[in-house]
Amino acid sequence: MNADAGQIWFLEEPRLGTANHGHYVLIVYPPTQGKVCINFIATGRTCPEDLEIRPEDAGFESIGLKHASHLLRNEVRDIRTAILQAGKYKGKISGKLKQKIEDWWGAPI
């Protein structure tokens, strides 16, 4: 599968902070020059600006998450697209959930 903005992936690497396990990420910009911009997703909120995604949100069932989670405002990174080959594609945001995330992000995803 090709990487595209709006996709959710589970990645073992890179790690979030000092975590000893992988995390879900949202691709926030389309790949360019062999890199992709990701936003980490975690079950815990780390700052007031993080966005909660809940199972009750329309479209939650199509993104591969199992629990309420947070997009972490301060955890955005550029990674090589090759890293996705070792990851697991989980789903893609759409509809009202996509709009909720874009409103929080401040730009189209």
C-alpha positions, 0 to 999 in steps of 0.5 A: 500500500502507498502512503497517503495523508489521512492513513493510520499506521502502527509503527514499532519505530520511531518510538514516542519518547521513552516508550518501549513499545510502538504507537499508532500514527497519522500521516498528516501530509502526503509523502515528498522526497522519500519522507512523510510527516506523522503525528503520534497517537497515544491513549494518554493526553500529554497537553491540553492541545491534544485532540481526543478521538473517541469510539463514539466519533463517526468514522472511528470504526474504520481507522483501526484504533481500539480505544479512545486515543489522542493525537499529540499536538507536540509529537509530529515528525518527519520519517522516511517512507521506507519505515512504513514497510515494517509497519501495519496499515490500520485504516484511513480517516474520513467523513466527520472524523476527518473534519474534526481532525482537520479543524484541530490540525488547522489544515487539510489532511 
